[in-house]
Amino acid sequence: MVNKKIFKLQANVSKALGHPLRMEIIHLLKNKEESFSYLLEATGCLKSNLSQHLKLLTENGILKVRRESQCSYFSLTSKKVAEACSLMKEVLLENLEEQQEILKKIYV
């Protein structure tokens, strides 16, 4: 029998990913480490809002933080996080294409 605790942990990580800004952050960090300042400018959100989202992603093991002097640098804990998000995006795009095809058939 499958240990159901793993599903709970997986759900927690999924919840942590469940915000557009967090998905944008993962996209920005998919291949590199970036500073808090860079993420702030790239996302255009408020400093306190960005801090909260980065904290949540870090607490859930999605991001790691490196502090250097007064600067914080963020990166993904695993490239698999970006790959998983990319796969989810592909599923979304496939679903949208299917819906478009259905609409074309209905309205043609």
C-alpha positions, 0 to 999 in steps of 0.5 A: 500500500502507498504511504499517503503521507507522500500525497500530503507532502506533494499537495503542499508543494503543489499549493506552494506553486499555486500562485501566478507570481510564484510560477513567474519566479520559477520561470525567472530562476529556471536556469540561474540564480538571481538576486532579490533586486532582480526578481523585484524589478522583473516581477514588478511587485511590491517588496513585501509581497515578493518577500512573502512569496519567496519565503513560502517557496523556500519553506516548501523546499522549492527555492534555496537562498544564498546570502552574501553581505546584505544581498539575497540570491535565490535559485531552484533546489532542483531543475526538476521543479522547472521541468514539472512546471513546464510539463504543466504548461504543456498540458494547459496548452494542449487543453487550450488547443483541443478547446479551440478545435471543438469551438471551430467545429461548433461555429463552422 
